[in-house]
Amino acid sequence: MKKVASLFVLFLAGALLSGCQSAEETIHAQEPPQKTELFLSETLIETAEISKLEVTKKKGVNPIIYDEAADLASFDNLFSSAVKEPGIVNMSDPTFYLEVSDVEGNKQYLQLWIGSEGERALLMREDDTHTVYSLSVELTEKLAELIEKVA
């Protein structure tokens, strides 16, 4: 009888130990892969040629449409002059929303913050909210003049 009880205890202990081991393996197998890679853009605009730009104070409401070649060239010059700022940002609601379309119909969405006179404007891509781009004070003044119709 003692042999049967001893064998039963050994069997039970072995089952518990092997059960714990397989549970750990099961947990590792069920863990979803961690996606830590963030999309971080190097340039503000990824279009070859801007064909249309819409600017609104409230996203999608009463946009001012820019499709004149001179205006689009000015915006393109401003966007290409934007400087990527280091670090991750936490921003308030933007002053303006921009929808940039290229000649193929692709669209890119930007958010724009224009502060008081003498401050630099900040731009952010909606698909990369971890990166902000800044314009010099001079370029901010030019940008403010371009979009004064919206205000």
NUBATI-840878 format. One line per 2 residues: number of its first residue (from 1); their letters; for each residue x, y, z of N, C-alpha, C. Coordinates in Angstrom, 1 decimal, m for minus. Layout:
// NUBATI-840878
NUM	A	X/Y/Z/X/Y/Z/X/Y/Z | ...
This chain:
// NUBATI-840878
1	MK	0.8/m1.2/0.0/0.0/0.0/0.0/0.9/1.3/0.0 | 2.0/1.2/0.7/2.9/2.4/0.8/3.5/2.6/m0.6
3	KV	3.8/1.5/m1.3/4.4/1.6/m2.6/3.4/2.3/m3.6 | 2.2/2.0/m3.5/1.2/2.6/m4.4/1.0/4.0/m4.0
5	AS	1.0/4.4/m2.8/0.8/5.8/m2.3/2.1/6.6/m2.8 | 3.3/6.0/m2.6/4.5/6.7/m3.1/4.5/6.9/m4.6
7	LF	4.1/5.9/m5.3/4.1/6.0/m6.8/3.0/7.1/m7.2 | 1.9/7.1/m6.5/0.9/8.1/m6.8/1.4/9.5/m6.5
9	VL	2.1/9.7/m5.4/2.6/11.0/m5.1/3.7/11.4/m6.1 | 4.5/10.5/m6.5/5.6/10.8/m7.5/4.9/11.1/m8.9
11	FL	3.9/10.4/m9.3/3.2/10.6/m10.5/2.5/12.0/m10.5 | 1.9/12.3/m9.3/1.2/13.6/m9.2/2.2/14.8/m9.2
13	AG	3.3/14.6/m8.6/4.4/15.7/m8.6/4.9/15.9/m10.0 | 5.2/14.7/m10.7/5.7/14.8/m12.1/4.7/15.5/m13.0
15	AL	3.4/15.2/m12.8/2.3/15.8/m13.6/2.3/17.3/m13.4 | 2.4/17.7/m12.1/2.3/19.1/m11.8/3.5/19.9/m12.4
17	LS	4.7/19.3/m12.3/5.9/19.9/m12.8/5.8/20.0/m14.4 | 5.4/19.0/m15.0/5.3/19.0/m16.5/4.2/19.9/m16.9
19	GC	3.1/20.0/m16.1/2.0/20.9/m16.4/2.5/22.4/m16.4 | 3.3/22.7/m15.4/3.8/24.1/m15.2/4.7/24.4/m16.4
21	QS	5.5/23.5/m16.8/6.4/23.8/m17.9/5.7/24.0/m19.2 | 4.7/23.2/m19.5/4.0/23.3/m20.8/3.2/24.6/m20.7
23	AE	2.7/25.0/m19.6/1.9/26.2/m19.5/2.8/27.4/m19.8 | 4.0/27.4/m19.4/4.9/28.5/m19.8/5.1/28.6/m21.3
25	ET	5.3/27.4/m21.9/5.5/27.3/m23.3/4.3/27.8/m24.0 | 3.1/27.5/m23.5/1.9/27.9/m24.1/1.7/29.5/m24.0
27	IH	2.1/30.0/m22.9/2.0/31.5/m22.7/3.0/32.2/m23.7 | 4.2/31.7/m23.9/5.1/32.3/m24.9/4.6/32.1/m26.3
29	AQ	3.9/31.0/m26.6/3.4/30.8/m27.9/2.2/31.8/m28.2 | 1.5/32.1/m27.2/0.3/33.0/m27.4/0.6/34.5/m27.3
31	EP	1.8/34.9/m26.9/2.1/36.3/m26.8/2.1/36.9/m28.2 | 1.4/38.0/m28.5/1.5/38.6/m29.8/2.9/39.3/m30.0
33	PQ	3.4/39.3/m31.2/4.6/40.0/m31.5/4.6/41.4/m31.2 | 5.6/42.0/m30.6/5.6/43.4/m30.2/6.0/44.2/m31.4
35	KT	5.2/45.3/m31.7/5.5/46.2/m32.8/6.0/47.5/m32.2 | 7.3/47.6/m32.1/7.9/48.8/m31.5/8.4/49.8/m32.5
37	EL	8.4/49.4/m33.8/8.9/50.3/m34.8/7.8/51.3/m35.2 | 8.2/52.6/m35.1/7.3/53.7/m35.4/7.6/54.2/m36.8
39	FL	6.6/54.7/m37.5/6.8/55.4/m38.7/7.3/56.8/m38.5 | 8.5/57.1/m38.8/9.1/58.4/m38.6/9.5/58.9/m40.0
41	SE	8.9/59.9/m40.5/9.2/60.5/m41.8/10.4/61.4/m41.7 | 11.1/61.4/m42.8/12.3/62.3/m42.9/11.9/63.6/m43.5
43	TL	10.9/63.6/m44.4/10.5/64.8/m45.1/9.0/65.1/m44.8 | 8.7/66.4/m44.8/7.3/66.7/m44.5/6.3/66.3/m45.6
45	IE	6.7/66.6/m46.8/5.8/66.2/m48.0/6.5/65.2/m48.8 | 5.8/64.2/m49.2/6.3/63.1/m50.0/5.8/63.1/m51.5
47	TA	5.3/64.2/m51.9/4.7/64.3/m53.3/5.8/65.0/m54.2 | 5.8/64.5/m55.4/6.7/65.1/m56.4/6.3/66.5/m56.8
49	EI	5.0/66.7/m57.0/4.4/67.9/m57.5/3.0/68.1/m56.9 | 2.9/69.2/m56.2/1.6/69.5/m55.5/0.6/70.1/m56.6
51	SK	m0.5/69.5/m56.8/m1.5/70.0/m57.7/m2.7/70.7/m57.1 | m2.9/70.5/m55.8/m4.0/71.2/m55.1/m3.7/71.2/m53.6
53	LE	m4.1/72.3/m53.0/m3.9/72.3/m51.5/m5.2/72.9/m50.9 | m5.8/72.2/m49.9/m7.0/72.7/m49.3/m6.6/73.0/m47.8
55	VT	m7.1/74.2/m47.4/m6.8/74.7/m46.0/m8.1/75.0/m45.3 | m8.2/74.4/m44.1/m9.4/74.7/m43.3/m9.0/74.9/m41.8
57	KK	m9.9/75.7/m41.1/m9.7/75.8/m39.7/m10.3/74.6/m39.0 | m11.4/74.1/m39.5/m12.0/72.9/m38.9/m11.9/71.8/m40.0
59	KG	m11.4/70.7/m39.7/m11.1/69.6/m40.7/m12.3/69.4/m41.6 | m12.1/69.7/m42.9/m13.1/69.4/m43.9/m14.2/70.4/m44.1
61	VN	m14.2/71.4/m43.3/m15.3/72.4/m43.3/m14.9/73.6/m44.0 | m15.6/74.0/m45.1/m15.4/75.2/m45.9/m13.9/75.4/m46.3
63	PI	m13.3/74.5/m47.0/m11.9/74.6/m47.4/m11.7/75.8/m48.3 | m10.5/76.4/m48.2/m10.0/77.3/m49.2/m9.1/76.5/m50.1
65	IY	m9.4/76.5/m51.4/m8.6/75.6/m52.3/m7.6/76.5/m53.1 | m6.4/76.0/m53.0/m5.3/76.6/m53.8/m4.9/75.7/m54.9
67	DE	m5.1/76.2/m56.2/m4.7/75.4/m57.3/m3.9/76.2/m58.4 | m3.7/77.5/m58.0/m2.9/78.3/m58.9/m1.4/77.9/m58.8
69	AA	m0.7/77.9/m60.0/0.7/77.5/m60.0/1.6/78.3/m59.1 | 1.4/79.6/m59.0/2.2/80.4/m58.2/2.0/80.1/m56.7
71	DL	0.8/80.0/m56.3/0.5/79.6/m54.9/1.1/78.3/m54.5 | 0.9/77.3/m55.4/1.4/75.9/m55.1/2.9/75.9/m55.1
73	AS	3.6/76.7/m55.9/5.0/76.8/m55.9/5.5/77.4/m54.5 | 4.8/78.4/m54.1/5.1/79.0/m52.8/4.9/78.0/m51.6
75	FD	3.8/77.3/m51.6/3.6/76.3/m50.6/4.7/75.2/m50.7 | 5.0/74.7/m51.9/6.0/73.7/m52.1/7.4/74.2/m51.5
77	NL	7.7/75.4/m51.8/9.0/76.0/m51.3/9.0/76.0/m49.7 | 7.8/76.4/m49.1/7.7/76.4/m47.7/7.8/75.0/m47.1
79	FS	7.1/74.1/m47.7/7.1/72.7/m47.1/8.5/72.1/m47.3 | 9.2/72.4/m48.3/10.5/71.8/m48.5/11.6/72.4/m47.6
81	SA	11.2/73.6/m47.1/12.1/74.3/m46.2/11.9/74.0/m44.7 | 10.9/73.2/m44.4/10.5/72.8/m43.1/11.7/71.9/m42.5
83	VK	12.0/72.2/m41.3/13.1/71.4/m40.6/12.5/70.5/m39.6 | 12.9/69.2/m39.7/12.5/68.2/m38.7/13.1/68.5/m37.3
85	EP	12.2/68.5/m36.3/12.7/68.8/m35.0/12.9/67.5/m34.2 | 13.9/67.4/m33.4/14.2/66.2/m32.6/13.2/66.0/m31.5
87	GI	13.0/64.7/m31.1/12.1/64.4/m30.0/10.7/64.1/m30.4 | 9.9/63.6/m29.4/8.5/63.3/m29.6/7.7/64.4/m29.0
89	VN	6.7/64.8/m29.7/5.9/66.0/m29.3/4.5/65.6/m28.8 | 4.0/66.5/m28.0/2.6/66.4/m27.5/2.0/67.8/m27.8
91	MS	1.1/67.8/m28.8/0.6/69.1/m29.3/m0.9/69.3/m29.0 | m1.3/70.6/m28.9/m2.7/70.9/m28.8/m3.4/70.9/m30.2
93	DP	m4.6/71.2/m30.2/m5.3/71.2/m31.5/m4.7/72.2/m32.5 | m4.6/71.8/m33.7/m3.9/72.7/m34.7/m4.7/73.9/m35.1
95	TF	m4.0/74.9/m35.6/m4.7/76.2/m36.1/m5.4/75.9/m37.4 | m4.7/75.1/m38.3/m5.3/74.8/m39.6/m5.0/73.3/m39.9
97	YL	m5.9/72.8/m40.8/m5.7/71.5/m41.4/m5.4/71.6/m42.9 | m4.5/70.9/m43.4/m4.1/71.0/m44.8/m4.3/69.7/m45.5
99	EV	m4.8/69.7/m46.7/m4.9/68.5/m47.5/m4.1/68.7/m48.7 | m3.0/68.0/m48.9/m2.1/68.2/m50.1/m2.4/67.1/m51.1
101	SD	m2.7/67.5/m52.3/m2.9/66.5/m53.4/m1.8/66.6/m54.4 | m1.4/65.5/m55.0/m0.4/65.5/m56.0/m1.1/65.3/m57.4
103	VE	m0.3/65.3/m58.4/m0.9/65.2/m59.8/m1.5/63.8/m60.0 | m1.1/62.8/m59.3/m1.7/61.5/m59.4/m2.9/61.3/m58.6
105	GN	m3.3/62.3/m57.8/m4.5/62.1/m56.9/m4.2/61.6/m55.5 | m2.9/61.4/m55.2/m2.6/61.0/m53.9/m2.7/62.1/m52.9
107	KQ	m3.2/61.9/m51.7/m3.4/62.9/m50.7/m2.5/62.7/m49.5 | m2.1/63.8/m48.9/m1.4/63.8/m47.7/m2.0/64.9/m46.8
109	YL	m2.1/64.5/m45.5/m2.8/65.4/m44.6/m1.8/66.0/m43.5 | m1.9/67.3/m43.4/m1.0/68.0/m42.4/m1.8/68.8/m41.4
111	QL	m1.1/69.0/m40.3/m1.7/69.9/m39.3/m0.7/71.1/m39.1 | m1.2/72.3/m38.9/m0.4/73.5/m38.9/m0.7/74.3/m37.7
113	WI	0.3/74.7/m37.0/0.2/75.6/m35.8/0.9/76.9/m36.2 | 0.2/78.0/m36.1/0.8/79.3/m36.4/0.6/80.1/m35.1
115	GS	1.7/80.5/m34.5/1.6/81.2/m33.2/1.5/82.7/m33.5 | 1.9/83.5/m32.5/1.8/85.0/m32.6/2.9/85.4/m33.5
117	EG	2.9/86.7/m33.8/3.9/87.3/m34.6/5.3/87.1/m34.0 | 6.3/86.8/m34.8/7.6/86.5/m34.3/7.9/85.1/m33.9
119	ER	6.9/84.2/m33.9/7.0/82.8/m33.6/7.1/82.0/m34.8 | 7.7/80.8/m34.7/7.8/79.9/m35.8/6.6/79.0/m35.9
121	AL	6.2/78.7/m37.1/5.1/77.8/m37.4/5.6/76.3/m37.2 | 4.7/75.5/m36.8/5.0/74.0/m36.7/4.0/73.3/m37.6
123	LM	4.5/72.2/m38.2/3.7/71.4/m39.1/3.9/69.9/m38.7 | 2.8/69.1/m38.8/2.9/67.7/m38.5/2.1/66.9/m39.5
125	RE	2.7/65.8/m39.9/1.9/64.9/m40.8/0.9/64.1/m39.9 | m0.3/63.9/m40.4/m1.3/63.2/m39.6/m0.9/61.7/m39.5
127	DD	m0.1/61.2/m40.4/0.3/59.8/m40.3/1.6/59.6/m39.6 | 2.1/60.6/m39.0/3.4/60.6/m38.2/3.3/61.6/m37.1
129	TH	2.5/61.3/m36.0/2.3/62.3/m35.0/3.4/62.3/m33.9 | 4.5/61.6/m34.2/5.6/61.7/m33.3/6.7/62.7/m33.8
131	TV	6.5/63.3/m34.9/7.5/64.2/m35.5/6.8/65.5/m35.9 | 7.5/66.6/m35.6/7.1/67.9/m35.9/8.1/68.6/m36.7
133	YS	7.7/69.5/m37.6/8.6/70.2/m38.5/8.4/71.7/m38.2 | 9.4/72.5/m38.3/9.3/73.9/m38.0/9.7/74.8/m39.2
135	LS	9.2/76.0/m39.3/9.6/76.9/m40.3/10.2/78.1/m39.6 | 11.1/78.8/m40.3/11.7/80.0/m39.7/10.7/81.1/m39.5
137	VE	11.0/82.1/m38.7/10.0/83.2/m38.5/9.7/83.9/m39.8 | 10.7/84.0/m40.7/10.4/84.7/m42.0/9.5/83.8/m42.9
139	LT	9.7/82.5/m42.9/8.9/81.6/m43.7/7.5/81.5/m43.1 | 7.4/81.6/m41.7/6.1/81.6/m41.1/5.3/82.8/m41.5
141	EK	5.9/84.0/m41.6/5.2/85.2/m42.0/4.7/85.0/m43.5 | 5.5/84.4/m44.4/5.0/84.2/m45.7/3.9/83.2/m45.8
143	LA	3.9/82.1/m44.9/2.9/81.2/m44.9/1.6/81.8/m44.3 | 1.7/82.7/m43.3/0.5/83.3/m42.8/m0.1/84.2/m43.8
145	EL	0.7/84.9/m44.7/0.1/85.7/m45.8/m0.6/84.9/m46.8 | 0.0/83.7/m47.1/m0.7/82.8/m48.1/m2.0/82.3/m47.6
147	IE	m2.2/82.0/m46.3/m3.4/81.4/m45.9/m4.3/82.4/m45.1 | m4.1/83.7/m45.3/m4.9/84.7/m44.6/m6.3/84.7/m45.0
149	KV	m6.7/84.2/m46.2/m8.1/84.1/m46.6/m8.9/83.2/m45.7 | m8.2/82.2/m45.1/m8.9/81.2/m44.2/m9.3/81.8/m42.9
151	A	m8.4/82.7/m42.4/m8.7/83.3/m41.0/m9.8/84.2/m41.1
